[in-house]
Amino acid sequence: MMGQFRKVLATMAFAVAAAFGGNGATPQDASTWDTIRDRGTLRIGVTQAPPWYLNNPAEGTWSGLGLLIGTAMAET
């Protein structure tokens, strides 16, 4: 099951990278990426419901697909 999840996650990360890596970049796109690099953080938005976003207030931890996908994109 985890292997399938990793394949789906990798496919989604590849699709996002392909969408942003095309020849259609504009000056606005370049400044957005510069801002991300300068700030050192990648902000993503997700629906506030499982499986995209889960918060455990007792432990102060975050989890869900949004976190996993955002982390994979930031590492790339």
KOLLUMLUM-296426 format. One line per field, with one value per residue: residue number from 1; y, x negated, z negated of N, C-alpha, C in turn. Coordinates in Angstrom, 2 decimals. Example, Ala and Ser with C-alpha at 12.3 -4.5 7.8 and 13.67 -1.06 7.14 Angstrom:
// KOLLUMLUM-296426
resi	(1/2)
nnorth	(-5.69/-2.25)
neast	(-13.19/-12.85)
nup	(-7.80/-7.08)
canorth	(-4.50/-1.06)
caeast	(-12.30/-13.67)
caup	(-7.80/-7.14)
cnorth	(-3.30/0.03)
ceast	(-13.20/-12.90)
cup	(-7.80/-7.87)
// end
This chain:
// KOLLUMLUM-296426
resi	(1/2/3/4/5/6/7/8/9/10/11/12/13/14/15/16/17/18/19/20/21/22/23/24/25/26/27/28/29/30/31/32/33/34/35/36/37/38/39/40/41/42/43/44/45/46/47/48/49/50/51/52/53/54/55/56/57/58/59/60/61/62/63/64/65/66/67/68/69/70/71/72/73/74/75/76)
nnorth	(-1.19/1.27/1.57/2.09/4.51/6.13/6.08/7.45/9.94/10.65/10.85/12.99/15.04/15.16/15.99/18.57/19.77/19.60/21.28/23.79/23.94/24.51/26.22/28.51/30.49/33.53/36.95/37.45/34.87/34.25/36.09/35.17/32.65/33.55/34.93/32.81/31.39/33.34/33.77/31.26/29.46/27.48/28.12/26.53/25.83/23.99/21.97/22.08/19.44/15.90/13.83/15.71/17.58/17.46/18.02/17.57/18.75/18.11/17.04/18.91/18.54/18.25/16.68/14.74/14.66/17.14/18.22/16.26/16.42/19.13/19.13/17.38/18.91/21.17/20.06/19.30)
neast	(-0.82/-1.92/-3.85/-2.31/-1.20/-3.50/-4.16/-1.98/-2.33/-4.85/-4.18/-2.37/-4.04/-5.84/-4.10/-3.42/-5.95/-6.48/-4.51/-5.35/-7.81/-7.85/-8.24/-6.78/-7.32/-7.05/-8.05/-6.80/-6.50/-9.19/-9.88/-8.28/-9.39/-11.91/-11.23/-10.34/-12.74/-14.33/-12.89/-12.91/-10.94/-8.14/-4.94/-1.87/1.51/4.25/7.22/9.02/9.39/9.36/8.09/6.14/5.22/4.28/4.34/2.83/3.54/2.84/0.29/-0.92/-1.49/-1.54/-0.01/0.78/1.79/1.32/-0.83/-2.81/-3.06/-3.76/-6.20/-7.69/-7.78/-9.18/-11.66/-12.53)
nup	(0.00/-0.83/1.13/3.42/2.70/2.61/5.32/6.42/5.17/6.19/8.91/8.84/7.92/10.05/12.08/11.21/11.24/13.98/14.97/14.06/15.19/17.87/21.10/20.91/19.04/17.27/16.49/14.01/12.97/12.55/10.53/8.48/7.91/7.14/4.81/3.22/2.95/1.66/-0.71/-1.78/-2.28/-1.24/-0.53/-0.68/0.23/-1.02/-1.15/-4.16/-5.35/-5.92/-3.29/-2.97/-4.86/-8.13/-11.57/-14.67/-17.57/-20.19/-20.05/-18.50/-15.82/-12.22/-9.40/-6.44/-2.94/-1.70/-3.17/-2.65/0.17/0.49/-0.91/0.71/3.07/2.17/1.50/4.00)
canorth	(0.00/2.45/1.69/2.74/5.91/6.81/6.25/8.53/11.17/10.97/11.27/14.33/15.97/15.29/16.80/19.96/20.24/19.77/22.45/25.00/23.92/24.71/27.42/29.63/31.29/34.98/37.63/37.27/33.55/34.30/36.79/34.30/31.67/34.29/35.20/31.54/31.11/34.34/33.56/29.95/28.65/27.28/28.14/25.84/25.83/22.74/21.90/21.75/18.20/14.72/13.42/16.77/18.41/16.92/18.66/16.95/19.82/17.57/16.85/20.03/18.02/18.35/15.55/14.72/14.71/18.49/18.33/15.38/16.97/20.37/18.77/16.84/20.02/22.02/19.36/19.31)
caeast	(0.00/-2.79/-4.49/-1.37/-1.10/-4.71/-4.06/-1.02/-2.98/-5.89/-3.51/-1.83/-5.16/-6.33/-3.13/-3.57/-7.23/-6.34/-3.67/-6.12/-9.10/-7.69/-8.82/-5.86/-7.62/-6.95/-8.79/-6.10/-6.87/-10.57/-9.93/-7.66/-10.40/-12.95/-10.68/-10.36/-14.14/-14.78/-12.17/-13.31/-9.76/-7.17/-3.61/-0.88/2.86/4.97/8.52/8.85/10.10/8.61/6.72/5.20/4.74/4.62/3.59/2.98/3.19/2.24/-1.14/-1.44/-2.02/-0.74/-0.19/1.71/1.23/0.82/-2.16/-3.72/-3.29/-4.52/-7.57/-8.36/-8.04/-10.22/-12.93/-12.92)
caup	(0.00/-0.89/2.43/4.33/2.26/3.05/6.77/6.67/4.74/7.17/10.14/8.62/7.85/11.41/12.83/10.77/11.75/15.42/15.21/13.79/15.87/19.31/21.71/20.79/17.86/17.44/15.43/12.74/12.47/12.06/9.25/7.48/7.49/6.40/3.49/2.49/2.60/0.68/-1.96/-2.29/-2.58/-0.18/-1.12/0.14/-0.32/-0.86/-1.81/-5.57/-5.65/-5.52/-3.60/-2.58/-5.96/-9.44/-12.65/-15.98/-18.49/-21.41/-19.80/-17.72/-14.56/-11.01/-8.50/-5.33/-1.59/-1.42/-3.76/-1.91/1.52/0.32/-1.29/1.90/3.98/1.60/1.61/5.41)
cnorth	(1.25/2.66/2.40/4.22/6.70/7.03/7.39/9.87/11.60/11.47/12.68/15.37/16.21/16.18/18.27/20.54/20.48/21.01/23.75/25.06/24.17/25.99/28.64/30.51/32.78/35.65/37.49/35.92/33.57/35.00/35.96/33.28/32.34/34.57/33.93/31.22/32.06/34.11/32.24/29.06/28.57/27.19/27.47/25.93/24.50/22.86/21.44/20.56/17.02/14.33/14.52/17.45/17.81/17.59/17.91/17.99/19.33/17.41/18.01/19.61/18.19/17.11/15.67/14.84/16.08/18.68/17.48/15.94/18.25/20.11/18.24/17.95/20.89/21.37/19.37/20.68)
ceast	(-0.87/-3.51/-3.60/-1.24/-2.31/-4.69/-3.12/-1.65/-4.05/-5.27/-2.96/-2.95/-5.75/-5.41/-3.25/-4.87/-7.16/-5.53/-4.45/-7.42/-9.02/-8.33/-7.94/-6.13/-7.57/-7.80/-8.13/-6.45/-8.27/-10.62/-9.28/-8.67/-11.54/-12.48/-10.71/-11.78/-14.64/-14.17/-12.58/-12.14/-8.88/-5.81/-2.65/0.48/3.54/6.33/8.33/9.70/9.22/8.98/5.70/4.53/5.21/3.75/3.88/2.57/2.54/0.73/-1.76/-2.04/-1.02/-1.01/0.84/1.01/0.67/-0.59/-3.17/-4.06/-4.11/-5.97/-8.34/-8.70/-9.17/-11.59/-13.45/-13.39)
cup	(0.00/0.43/3.44/3.98/2.74/4.57/7.12/6.31/5.73/8.48/10.00/8.59/9.24/12.24/12.47/11.32/13.26/15.76/15.02/14.58/17.36/19.79/21.55/19.58/18.20/16.36/14.06/12.14/11.87/10.70/8.15/6.98/6.74/4.97/2.63/2.04/1.52/-0.71/-2.62/-2.68/-1.34/-0.85/-0.17/-0.55/-0.04/-1.52/-3.24/-5.97/-5.23/-4.09/-3.36/-3.76/-7.27/-10.48/-13.95/-17.02/-19.78/-21.26/-19.04/-16.40/-13.43/-10.16/-7.38/-4.00/-1.25/-1.95/-2.99/-0.53/1.43/-0.03/-0.08/2.89/3.46/1.71/3.04/5.80)
// end
